[in-house]
Amino acid sequence: MTKIRLTYRALEDLDHIYTFSFEKWGENVANQYLSHIEECLELLKEYPRLLKVNDNISSRFKVYPAAKHFLVCDLFDDDIYVLTVQHMSADLINTLQEIVPSLEEEAQALYERLKRSR
């Protein structure tokens, strides 16, 4: 069965989303954002093929919309790794093109650690 794994960057993104939403719109909205993202993660766990590659961003990473955010993911074996969570209002392509080199490095380090642990 597919497992969802969140990287440190993704956890920081979710923390930022919650904090920003809480400060701007209150606890209910902040909780709604995170609940919707969690529902999307559960859906991806059941249907990982919903993740799609966007060659404008990366030929490797897959993207899925969640509430007003995009989940940027990669697959390793049967597991989905959420690498980052970005708001839809951001120019996703430009934002990710800026961070993709470091995401590539982070993903490669993660995979090497996973291979060694197996």
Beta strands, then each sheet from edge to edge (+ up, - down):
strand 1: 4-6
strand 2: 52-54
strand 3: 58-66
strand 4: 69-76
strand 5: 79-87
sheet 1: 1+ 5+ 4- 3+ 2-
end
